[in-house]
Amino acid sequence: MNISGIGSTNGSWPVSKNQIPAQQTGATSNSRINIPSDELDISPMARMMAELQSIEENDPSRADLIARIRDEIQQGNYDTDEKLESALVKFLQQIQTDNG
């Protein structure tokens, strides 16, 4: 079976060190080869979701609390004026702390 395509080495795998451009091996060379590099940007929302997932997986009591709150929300028992006011006060304090 012969597979070739973008970046194909025509069956010569693994690539020997003398086939790698000088910039990748740390050697100096008079030839200038621009080697493209990949970048990955992770949005703040994706980071937050990953952090929340990590918290759920590593803290069973937190997962139980989240499950209980979800049940209360579905039953319509969670939203009370006292809870809304408490959450709003905490939110405003956090904004004030973050903005110095």
PDB file as gemmi writes it, atoms N, CA and C in Angstrom:
CRYST1    1.000    1.000    1.000  90.00  90.00  90.00 P 1                      
ATOM      1  N   MET A   1       0.848  -1.170   0.000  1.00  0.00           N  
ATOM      2  CA  MET A   1       0.000   0.000   0.000  1.00  0.00           C  
ATOM      3  C   MET A   1       0.890   1.228   0.000  1.00  0.00           C  
ATOM      4  N   ASN A   2       0.611   2.180  -0.869  1.00  0.00           N  
ATOM      5  CA  ASN A   2       1.396   3.394  -0.959  1.00  0.00           C  
ATOM      6  C   ASN A   2       0.453   4.577  -0.799  1.00  0.00           C  
ATOM      7  N   ILE A   3       0.667   5.367   0.239  1.00  0.00           N  
ATOM      8  CA  ILE A   3      -0.159   6.543   0.485  1.00  0.00           C  
ATOM      9  C   ILE A   3       0.715   7.767   0.309  1.00  0.00           C  
ATOM     10  N   SER A   4       0.249   8.704  -0.484  1.00  0.00           N  
ATOM     11  CA  SER A   4       1.001   9.952  -0.643  1.00  0.00           C  
ATOM     12  C   SER A   4       0.020  11.104  -0.657  1.00  0.00           C  
ATOM     13  N   GLY A   5       0.503  12.270  -0.360  1.00  0.00           N  
ATOM     14  CA  GLY A   5      -0.356  13.453  -0.332  1.00  0.00           C  
ATOM     15  C   GLY A   5       0.434  14.622   0.211  1.00  0.00           C  
ATOM     16  N   ILE A   6      -0.261  15.587   0.735  1.00  0.00           N  
ATOM     17  CA  ILE A   6       0.395  16.766   1.278  1.00  0.00           C  
ATOM     18  C   ILE A   6       1.359  16.342   2.371  1.00  0.00           C  
ATOM     19  N   GLY A   7       2.569  16.803   2.290  1.00  0.00           N  
ATOM     20  CA  GLY A   7       3.573  16.477   3.293  1.00  0.00           C  
ATOM     21  C   GLY A   7       4.086  15.057   3.197  1.00  0.00           C  
ATOM     22  N   SER A   8       3.810  14.390   2.124  1.00  0.00           N  
ATOM     23  CA  SER A   8       4.236  13.004   1.970  1.00  0.00           C  
ATOM     24  C   SER A   8       5.750  12.925   1.893  1.00  0.00           C  
ATOM     25  N   THR A   9       6.292  11.887   2.489  1.00  0.00           N  
ATOM     26  CA  THR A   9       7.738  11.667   2.430  1.00  0.00           C  
ATOM     27  C   THR A   9       8.070  10.559   1.457  1.00  0.00           C  
ATOM     28  N   ASN A  10       7.094  10.197   0.613  1.00  0.00           N  
ATOM     29  CA  ASN A  10       7.267   9.155  -0.396  1.00  0.00           C  
ATOM     30  C   ASN A  10       7.809   7.859   0.183  1.00  0.00           C  
ATOM     31  N   GLY A  11       7.252   7.454   1.292  1.00  0.00           N  
ATOM     32  CA  GLY A  11       7.609   6.169   1.873  1.00  0.00           C  
ATOM     33  C   GLY A  11       8.868   6.172   2.715  1.00  0.00           C  
ATOM     34  N   SER A  12       9.562   7.283   2.831  1.00  0.00           N  
ATOM     35  CA  SER A  12      10.785   7.293   3.641  1.00  0.00           C  
ATOM     36  C   SER A  12      10.462   7.742   5.057  1.00  0.00           C  
ATOM     37  N   TRP A  13      10.007   6.816   5.841  1.00  0.00           N  
ATOM     38  CA  TRP A  13       9.647   7.109   7.231  1.00  0.00           C  
ATOM     39  C   TRP A  13      10.445   6.215   8.128  1.00  0.00           C  
ATOM     40  N   PRO A  14      11.002   6.622   9.189  1.00  0.00           N  
ATOM     41  CA  PRO A  14      10.976   7.980   9.705  1.00  0.00           C  
ATOM     42  C   PRO A  14      11.961   8.883   8.962  1.00  0.00           C  
ATOM     43  N   VAL A  15      11.752  10.175   9.074  1.00  0.00           N  
ATOM     44  CA  VAL A  15      12.611  11.145   8.407  1.00  0.00           C  
ATOM     45  C   VAL A  15      13.929  11.202   9.158  1.00  0.00           C  
ATOM     46  N   SER A  16      14.999  11.082   8.431  1.00  0.00           N  
ATOM     47  CA  SER A  16      16.304  11.150   9.096  1.00  0.00           C  
ATOM     48  C   SER A  16      16.649  12.599   9.383  1.00  0.00           C  
ATOM     49  N   LYS A  17      17.562  12.805  10.330  1.00  0.00           N  
ATOM     50  CA  LYS A  17      17.913  14.139  10.781  1.00  0.00           C  
ATOM     51  C   LYS A  17      18.450  15.006   9.642  1.00  0.00           C  
ATOM     52  N   ASN A  18      19.152  14.430   8.692  1.00  0.00           N  
ATOM     53  CA  ASN A  18      19.706  15.236   7.614  1.00  0.00           C  
ATOM     54  C   ASN A  18      18.651  15.672   6.603  1.00  0.00           C  
ATOM     55  N   GLN A  19      17.411  15.171   6.722  1.00  0.00           N  
ATOM     56  CA  GLN A  19      16.331  15.611   5.849  1.00  0.00           C  
ATOM     57  C   GLN A  19      15.528  16.761   6.471  1.00  0.00           C  
ATOM     58  N   ILE A  20      15.751  17.040   7.741  1.00  0.00           N  
ATOM     59  CA  ILE A  20      15.019  18.088   8.442  1.00  0.00           C  
ATOM     60  C   ILE A  20      15.728  19.410   8.200  1.00  0.00           C  
ATOM     61  N   PRO A  21      14.984  20.476   7.863  1.00  0.00           N  
ATOM     62  CA  PRO A  21      15.621  21.779   7.650  1.00  0.00           C  
ATOM     63  C   PRO A  21      16.412  22.225   8.872  1.00  0.00           C  
ATOM     64  N   ALA A  22      17.467  22.989   8.632  1.00  0.00           N  
ATOM     65  CA  ALA A  22      18.388  23.407   9.683  1.00  0.00           C  
ATOM     66  C   ALA A  22      17.691  24.132  10.819  1.00  0.00           C  
ATOM     67  N   GLN A  23      16.653  24.924  10.536  1.00  0.00           N  
ATOM     68  CA  GLN A  23      15.981  25.676  11.587  1.00  0.00           C  
ATOM     69  C   GLN A  23      15.318  24.761  12.605  1.00  0.00           C  
ATOM     70  N   GLN A  24      14.870  23.591  12.197  1.00  0.00           N  
ATOM     71  CA  GLN A  24      14.224  22.669  13.125  1.00  0.00           C  
ATOM     72  C   GLN A  24      15.228  21.904  13.963  1.00  0.00           C  
ATOM     73  N   THR A  25      16.420  21.722  13.483  1.00  0.00           N  
ATOM     74  CA  THR A  25      17.405  20.937  14.220  1.00  0.00           C  
ATOM     75  C   THR A  25      18.280  21.809  15.099  1.00  0.00           C  
ATOM     76  N   GLY A  26      18.166  23.122  14.984  1.00  0.00           N  
ATOM     77  CA  GLY A  26      18.982  24.014  15.767  1.00  0.00           C  
ATOM     78  C   GLY A  26      20.304  24.333  15.087  1.00  0.00           C  
ATOM     79  N   ALA A  27      20.563  23.747  13.943  1.00  0.00           N  
ATOM     80  CA  ALA A  27      21.803  24.007  13.214  1.00  0.00           C  
ATOM     81  C   ALA A  27      21.668  25.328  12.468  1.00  0.00           C  
ATOM     82  N   THR A  28      22.796  25.915  12.156  1.00  0.00           N  
ATOM     83  CA  THR A  28      22.750  27.158  11.395  1.00  0.00           C  
ATOM     84  C   THR A  28      22.961  26.842   9.933  1.00  0.00           C  
ATOM     85  N   SER A  29      22.370  27.674   9.098  1.00  0.00           N  
ATOM     86  CA  SER A  29      22.482  27.457   7.669  1.00  0.00           C  
ATOM     87  C   SER A  29      22.341  28.802   6.973  1.00  0.00           C  
ATOM     88  N   ASN A  30      22.941  28.911   5.793  1.00  0.00           N  
ATOM     89  CA  ASN A  30      22.800  30.138   5.030  1.00  0.00           C  
ATOM     90  C   ASN A  30      21.442  30.219   4.355  1.00  0.00           C  
ATOM     91  N   SER A  31      20.818  29.093   4.119  1.00  0.00           N  
ATOM     92  CA  SER A  31      19.508  29.116   3.466  1.00  0.00           C  
ATOM     93  C   SER A  31      18.438  29.460   4.500  1.00  0.00           C  
ATOM     94  N   ARG A  32      17.491  30.269   4.081  1.00  0.00           N  
ATOM     95  CA  ARG A  32      16.401  30.671   4.978  1.00  0.00           C  
ATOM     96  C   ARG A  32      15.132  29.952   4.536  1.00  0.00           C  
ATOM     97  N   ILE A  33      14.653  29.100   5.386  1.00  0.00           N  
ATOM     98  CA  ILE A  33      13.441  28.340   5.094  1.00  0.00           C  
ATOM     99  C   ILE A  33      12.373  28.786   6.085  1.00  0.00           C  
ATOM    100  N   ASN A  34      11.268  29.245   5.574  1.00  0.00           N  
ATOM    101  CA  ASN A  34      10.153  29.627   6.438  1.00  0.00           C  
ATOM    102  C   ASN A  34       9.296  28.398   6.690  1.00  0.00           C  
ATOM    103  N   ILE A  35       9.313  27.922   7.894  1.00  0.00           N  
ATOM    104  CA  ILE A  35       8.531  26.753   8.265  1.00  0.00           C  
ATOM    105  C   ILE A  35       7.272  27.250   8.967  1.00  0.00           C  
ATOM    106  N   PRO A  36       6.116  26.978   8.406  1.00  0.00           N  
ATOM    107  CA  PRO A  36       4.890  27.438   9.054  1.00  0.00           C  
ATOM    108  C   PRO A  36       4.671  26.704  10.367  1.00  0.00           C  
ATOM    109  N   SER A  37       4.050  27.391  11.294  1.00  0.00           N  
ATOM    110  CA  SER A  37       3.736  26.753  12.571  1.00  0.00           C  
ATOM    111  C   SER A  37       2.239  26.854  12.818  1.00  0.00           C  
ATOM    112  N   ASP A  38       1.722  25.902  13.531  1.00  0.00           N  
ATOM    113  CA  ASP A  38       0.305  25.876  13.857  1.00  0.00           C  
ATOM    114  C   ASP A  38       0.070  26.661  15.138  1.00  0.00           C  
ATOM    115  N   GLU A  39      -1.099  27.260  15.233  1.00  0.00           N  
ATOM    116  CA  GLU A  39      -1.503  27.957  16.436  1.00  0.00           C  
ATOM    117  C   GLU A  39      -2.892  27.489  16.822  1.00  0.00           C  
ATOM    118  N   LEU A  40      -3.143  27.506  18.111  1.00  0.00           N  
ATOM    119  CA  LEU A  40      -4.455  27.134  18.612  1.00  0.00           C  
ATOM    120  C   LEU A  40      -4.892  28.200  19.597  1.00  0.00           C  
ATOM    121  N   ASP A  41      -5.987  28.869  19.296  1.00  0.00           N  
ATOM    122  CA  ASP A  41      -6.548  29.865  20.195  1.00  0.00           C  
ATOM    123  C   ASP A  41      -7.791  29.263  20.829  1.00  0.00           C  
ATOM    124  N   ILE A  42      -7.802  29.251  22.152  1.00  0.00           N  
ATOM    125  CA  ILE A  42      -8.948  28.715  22.883  1.00  0.00           C  
ATOM    126  C   ILE A  42      -9.709  29.901  23.464  1.00  0.00           C  
ATOM    127  N   SER A  43     -10.987  29.964  23.163  1.00  0.00           N  
ATOM    128  CA  SER A  43     -11.799  31.089  23.624  1.00  0.00           C  
ATOM    129  C   SER A  43     -11.960  31.040  25.141  1.00  0.00           C  
ATOM    130  N   PRO A  44     -12.205  32.189  25.755  1.00  0.00           N  
ATOM    131  CA  PRO A  44     -12.445  32.210  27.206  1.00  0.00           C  
ATOM    132  C   PRO A  44     -13.617  31.312  27.603  1.00  0.00           C  
ATOM    133  N   MET A  45     -14.647  31.247  26.758  1.00  0.00           N  
ATOM    134  CA  MET A  45     -15.808  30.402  27.067  1.00  0.00           C  
ATOM    135  C   MET A  45     -15.404  28.929  27.084  1.00  0.00           C  
ATOM    136  N   ALA A  46     -14.581  28.513  26.130  1.00  0.00           N  
ATOM    137  CA  ALA A  46     -14.130  27.120  26.091  1.00  0.00           C  
ATOM    138  C   ALA A  46     -13.272  26.801  27.312  1.00  0.00           C  
ATOM    139  N   ARG A  47     -12.444  27.735  27.724  1.00  0.00           N  
ATOM    140  CA  ARG A  47     -11.628  27.523  28.933  1.00  0.00           C  
ATOM    141  C   ARG A  47     -12.510  27.373  30.159  1.00  0.00           C  
ATOM    142  N   MET A  48     -13.537  28.223  30.266  1.00  0.00           N  
ATOM    143  CA  MET A  48     -14.440  28.152  31.404  1.00  0.00           C  
ATOM    144  C   MET A  48     -15.189  26.820  31.415  1.00  0.00           C  
ATOM    145  N   MET A  49     -15.647  26.383  30.245  1.00  0.00           N  
ATOM    146  CA  MET A  49     -16.366  25.111  30.176  1.00  0.00           C  
ATOM    147  C   MET A  49     -15.464  23.940  30.560  1.00  0.00           C  
ATOM    148  N   ALA A  50     -14.217  23.978  30.130  1.00  0.00           N  
ATOM    149  CA  ALA A  50     -13.271  22.919  30.487  1.00  0.00           C  
ATOM    150  C   ALA A  50     -13.013  22.927  31.984  1.00  0.00           C  
ATOM    151  N   GLU A  51     -12.903  24.113  32.563  1.00  0.00           N  
ATOM    152  CA  GLU A  51     -12.679  24.213  34.006  1.00  0.00           C  
ATOM    153  C   GLU A  51     -13.876  23.682  34.785  1.00  0.00           C  
ATOM    154  N   LEU A  52     -15.083  24.033  34.339  1.00  0.00           N  
ATOM    155  CA  LEU A  52     -16.284  23.529  35.003  1.00  0.00           C  
ATOM    156  C   LEU A  52     -16.390  22.014  34.907  1.00  0.00           C  
ATOM    157  N   GLN A  53     -16.049  21.471  33.744  1.00  0.00           N  
ATOM    158  CA  GLN A  53     -16.085  20.024  33.571  1.00  0.00           C  
ATOM    159  C   GLN A  53     -15.071  19.366  34.497  1.00  0.00           C  
ATOM    160  N   SER A  54     -13.910  19.963  34.631  1.00  0.00           N  
ATOM    161  CA  SER A  54     -12.874  19.419  35.510  1.00  0.00           C  
ATOM    162  C   SER A  54     -13.347  19.438  36.963  1.00  0.00           C  
ATOM    163  N   ILE A  55     -14.014  20.522  37.368  1.00  0.00           N  
ATOM    164  CA  ILE A  55     -14.523  20.620  38.738  1.00  0.00           C  
ATOM    165  C   ILE A  55     -15.557  19.532  38.984  1.00  0.00           C  
ATOM    166  N   GLU A  56     -16.477  19.349  38.040  1.00  0.00           N  
ATOM    167  CA  GLU A  56     -17.504  18.318  38.191  1.00  0.00           C  
ATOM    168  C   GLU A  56     -16.889  16.929  38.310  1.00  0.00           C  
ATOM    169  N   GLU A  57     -15.876  16.654  37.500  1.00  0.00           N  
ATOM    170  CA  GLU A  57     -15.266  15.322  37.496  1.00  0.00           C  
ATOM    171  C   GLU A  57     -14.443  15.061  38.754  1.00  0.00           C  
ATOM    172  N   ASN A  58     -13.839  16.106  39.327  1.00  0.00           N  
ATOM    173  CA  ASN A  58     -12.923  15.917  40.449  1.00  0.00           C  
ATOM    174  C   ASN A  58     -13.535  16.194  41.813  1.00  0.00           C  
ATOM    175  N   ASP A  59     -14.767  16.665  41.884  1.00  0.00           N  
ATOM    176  CA  ASP A  59     -15.397  16.985  43.157  1.00  0.00           C  
ATOM    177  C   ASP A  59     -16.810  16.426  43.188  1.00  0.00           C  
ATOM    178  N   PRO A  60     -16.979  15.203  43.709  1.00  0.00           N  
ATOM    179  CA  PRO A  60     -18.303  14.568  43.699  1.00  0.00           C  
ATOM    180  C   PRO A  60     -19.358  15.366  44.471  1.00  0.00           C  
ATOM    181  N   SER A  61     -18.970  16.041  45.559  1.00  0.00           N  
ATOM    182  CA  SER A  61     -19.952  16.805  46.316  1.00  0.00           C  
ATOM    183  C   SER A  61     -20.472  17.971  45.485  1.00  0.00           C  
ATOM    184  N   ARG A  62     -19.606  18.534  44.668  1.00  0.00           N  
ATOM    185  CA  ARG A  62     -20.012  19.627  43.776  1.00  0.00           C  
ATOM    186  C   ARG A  62     -21.008  19.096  42.730  1.00  0.00           C  
ATOM    187  N   ALA A  63     -20.737  17.912  42.221  1.00  0.00           N  
ATOM    188  CA  ALA A  63     -21.648  17.306  41.241  1.00  0.00           C  
ATOM    189  C   ALA A  63     -23.013  17.046  41.871  1.00  0.00           C  
ATOM    190  N   ASP A  64     -23.037  16.605  43.137  1.00  0.00           N  
ATOM    191  CA  ASP A  64     -24.303  16.378  43.835  1.00  0.00           C  
ATOM    192  C   ASP A  64     -25.070  17.692  44.012  1.00  0.00           C  
ATOM    193  N   LEU A  65     -24.340  18.761  44.359  1.00  0.00           N  
ATOM    194  CA  LEU A  65     -24.973  20.070  44.523  1.00  0.00           C  
ATOM    195  C   LEU A  65     -25.566  20.548  43.202  1.00  0.00           C  
ATOM    196  N   ILE A  66     -24.823  20.393  42.138  1.00  0.00           N  
ATOM    197  CA  ILE A  66     -25.300  20.816  40.815  1.00  0.00           C  
ATOM    198  C   ILE A  66     -26.544  20.022  40.423  1.00  0.00           C  
ATOM    199  N   ALA A  67     -26.536  18.715  40.691  1.00  0.00           N  
ATOM    200  CA  ALA A  67     -27.701  17.877  40.364  1.00  0.00           C  
ATOM    201  C   ALA A  67     -28.927  18.311  41.168  1.00  0.00           C  
ATOM    202  N   ARG A  68     -28.718  18.622  42.444  1.00  0.00           N  
ATOM    203  CA  ARG A  68     -29.836  19.059  43.298  1.00  0.00           C  
ATOM    204  C   ARG A  68     -30.411  20.387  42.801  1.00  0.00           C  
ATOM    205  N   ILE A  69     -29.522  21.309  42.453  1.00  0.00           N  
ATOM    206  CA  ILE A  69     -29.982  22.614  41.960  1.00  0.00           C  
ATOM    207  C   ILE A  69     -30.711  22.463  40.632  1.00  0.00           C  
ATOM    208  N   ARG A  70     -30.204  21.611  39.751  1.00  0.00           N  
ATOM    209  CA  ARG A  70     -30.896  21.374  38.474  1.00  0.00           C  
ATOM    210  C   ARG A  70     -32.302  20.845  38.703  1.00  0.00           C  
ATOM    211  N   ASP A  71     -32.444  19.910  39.659  1.00  0.00           N  
ATOM    212  CA  ASP A  71     -33.765  19.363  39.970  1.00  0.00           C  
ATOM    213  C   ASP A  71     -34.702  20.452  40.490  1.00  0.00           C  
ATOM    214  N   GLU A  72     -34.175  21.312  41.384  1.00  0.00           N  
ATOM    215  CA  GLU A  72     -34.992  22.399  41.924  1.00  0.00           C  
ATOM    216  C   GLU A  72     -35.429  23.368  40.824  1.00  0.00           C  
ATOM    217  N   ILE A  73     -34.535  23.659  39.896  1.00  0.00           N  
ATOM    218  CA  ILE A  73     -34.876  24.556  38.783  1.00  0.00           C  
ATOM    219  C   ILE A  73     -35.971  23.941  37.927  1.00  0.00           C  
ATOM    220  N   GLN A  74     -35.844  22.642  37.625  1.00  0.00           N  
ATOM    221  CA  GLN A  74     -36.861  21.967  36.802  1.00  0.00           C  
ATOM    222  C   GLN A  74     -38.217  21.941  37.491  1.00  0.00           C  
ATOM    223  N   GLN A  75     -38.214  21.833  38.809  1.00  0.00           N  
ATOM    224  CA  GLN A  75     -39.473  21.795  39.557  1.00  0.00           C  
ATOM    225  C   GLN A  75     -40.032  23.200  39.814  1.00  0.00           C  
ATOM    226  N   GLY A  76     -39.233  24.223  39.516  1.00  0.00           N  
ATOM    227  CA  GLY A  76     -39.687  25.598  39.725  1.00  0.00           C  
ATOM    228  C   GLY A  76     -39.527  26.087  41.150  1.00  0.00           C  
ATOM    229  N   ASN A  77     -38.725  25.392  41.958  1.00  0.00           N  
ATOM    230  CA  ASN A  77     -38.549  25.752  43.365  1.00  0.00           C  
ATOM    231  C   ASN A  77     -37.252  26.507  43.655  1.00  0.00           C  
ATOM    232  N   TYR A  78     -36.439  26.703  42.659  1.00  0.00           N  
ATOM    233  CA  TYR A  78     -35.099  27.257  42.930  1.00  0.00           C  
ATOM    234  C   TYR A  78     -35.088  28.777  42.969  1.00  0.00           C  
ATOM    235  N   ASP A  79     -35.752  29.412  42.030  1.00  0.00           N  
ATOM    236  CA  ASP A  79     -35.707  30.869  41.942  1.00  0.00           C  
ATOM    237  C   ASP A  79     -36.583  31.511  43.010  1.00  0.00           C  
ATOM    238  N   THR A  80     -35.935  32.131  43.974  1.00  0.00           N  
ATOM    239  CA  THR A  80     -36.649  32.907  44.981  1.00  0.00           C  
ATOM    240  C   THR A  80     -36.058  34.308  44.983  1.00  0.00           C  
ATOM    241  N   ASP A  81     -36.790  35.254  45.525  1.00  0.00           N  
ATOM    242  CA  ASP A  81     -36.299  36.630  45.582  1.00  0.00           C  
ATOM    243  C   ASP A  81     -35.015  36.723  46.419  1.00  0.00           C  
ATOM    244  N   GLU A  82     -34.948  35.958  47.502  1.00  0.00           N  
ATOM    245  CA  GLU A  82     -33.772  35.997  48.364  1.00  0.00           C  
ATOM    246  C   GLU A  82     -32.528  35.477  47.615  1.00  0.00           C  
ATOM    247  N   LYS A  83     -32.683  34.392  46.877  1.00  0.00           N  
ATOM    248  CA  LYS A  83     -31.554  33.832  46.122  1.00  0.00           C  
ATOM    249  C   LYS A  83     -31.127  34.775  45.005  1.00  0.00           C  
ATOM    250  N   LEU A  84     -32.080  35.397  44.337  1.00  0.00           N  
ATOM    251  CA  LEU A  84     -31.763  36.340  43.277  1.00  0.00           C  
ATOM    252  C   LEU A  84     -30.999  37.539  43.842  1.00  0.00           C  
ATOM    253  N   GLU A  85     -31.469  38.074  44.967  1.00  0.00           N  
ATOM    254  CA  GLU A  85     -30.796  39.224  45.583  1.00  0.00           C  
ATOM    255  C   GLU A  85     -29.386  38.847  46.033  1.00  0.00           C  
ATOM    256  N   SER A  86     -29.239  37.668  46.631  1.00  0.00           N  
ATOM    257  CA  SER A  86     -27.923  37.214  47.076  1.00  0.00           C  
ATOM    258  C   SER A  86     -26.965  37.055  45.900  1.00  0.00           C  
ATOM    259  N   ALA A  87     -27.451  36.468  44.815  1.00  0.00           N  
ATOM    260  CA  ALA A  87     -26.607  36.286  43.633  1.00  0.00           C  
ATOM    261  C   ALA A  87     -26.221  37.625  43.029  1.00  0.00           C  
ATOM    262  N   LEU A  88     -27.156  38.564  43.000  1.00  0.00           N  
ATOM    263  CA  LEU A  88     -26.883  39.891  42.443  1.00  0.00           C  
ATOM    264  C   LEU A  88     -25.844  40.632  43.280  1.00  0.00           C  
ATOM    265  N   VAL A  89     -25.955  40.552  44.597  1.00  0.00           N  
ATOM    266  CA  VAL A  89     -24.975  41.197  45.484  1.00  0.00           C  
ATOM    267  C   VAL A  89     -23.586  40.599  45.258  1.00  0.00           C  
ATOM    268  N   LYS A  90     -23.488  39.269  45.185  1.00  0.00           N  
ATOM    269  CA  LYS A  90     -22.195  38.615  44.944  1.00  0.00           C  
ATOM    270  C   LYS A  90     -21.621  39.013  43.589  1.00  0.00           C  
ATOM    271  N   PHE A  91     -22.487  39.086  42.589  1.00  0.00           N  
ATOM    272  CA  PHE A  91     -22.056  39.473  41.248  1.00  0.00           C  
ATOM    273  C   PHE A  91     -21.501  40.892  41.246  1.00  0.00           C  
ATOM    274  N   LEU A  92     -22.217  41.815  41.871  1.00  0.00           N  
ATOM    275  CA  LEU A  92     -21.760  43.202  41.914  1.00  0.00           C  
ATOM    276  C   LEU A  92     -20.464  43.348  42.705  1.00  0.00           C  
ATOM    277  N   GLN A  93     -20.324  42.576  43.785  1.00  0.00           N  
ATOM    278  CA  GLN A  93     -19.070  42.610  44.553  1.00  0.00           C  
ATOM    279  C   GLN A  93     -17.906  42.091  43.713  1.00  0.00           C  
ATOM    280  N   GLN A  94     -18.150  41.053  42.941  1.00  0.00           N  
ATOM    281  CA  GLN A  94     -17.106  40.498  42.090  1.00  0.00           C  
ATOM    282  C   GLN A  94     -16.685  41.499  41.016  1.00  0.00           C  
ATOM    283  N   ILE A  95     -17.661  42.176  40.429  1.00  0.00           N  
ATOM    284  CA  ILE A  95     -17.346  43.198  39.416  1.00  0.00           C  
ATOM    285  C   ILE A  95     -16.525  44.322  40.037  1.00  0.00           C  
ATOM    286  N   GLN A  96     -16.910  44.746  41.237  1.00  0.00           N  
ATOM    287  CA  GLN A  96     -16.181  45.815  41.912  1.00  0.00           C  
ATOM    288  C   GLN A  96     -14.764  45.381  42.240  1.00  0.00           C  
ATOM    289  N   THR A  97     -14.572  44.143  42.666  1.00  0.00           N  
ATOM    290  CA  THR A  97     -13.244  43.608  42.973  1.00  0.00           C  
ATOM    291  C   THR A  97     -12.391  43.522  41.712  1.00  0.00           C  
ATOM    292  N   ASP A  98     -12.975  43.035  40.617  1.00  0.00           N  
ATOM    293  CA  ASP A  98     -12.248  42.886  39.367  1.00  0.00           C  
ATOM    294  C   ASP A  98     -11.823  44.225  38.771  1.00  0.00           C  
ATOM    295  N   ASN A  99     -12.635  45.250  38.960  1.00  0.00           N  
ATOM    296  CA  ASN A  99     -12.335  46.562  38.386  1.00  0.00           C  
ATOM    297  C   ASN A  99     -11.505  47.433  39.321  1.00  0.00           C  
ATOM    298  N   GLY A 100     -11.167  46.908  40.480  1.00  0.00           N  
ATOM    299  CA  GLY A 100     -10.266  47.608  41.393  1.00  0.00           C  
ATOM    300  C   GLY A 100     -10.931  48.660  42.145  1.00  0.00           C  
TER     301      GLY A 100                                                      
END                                                                             
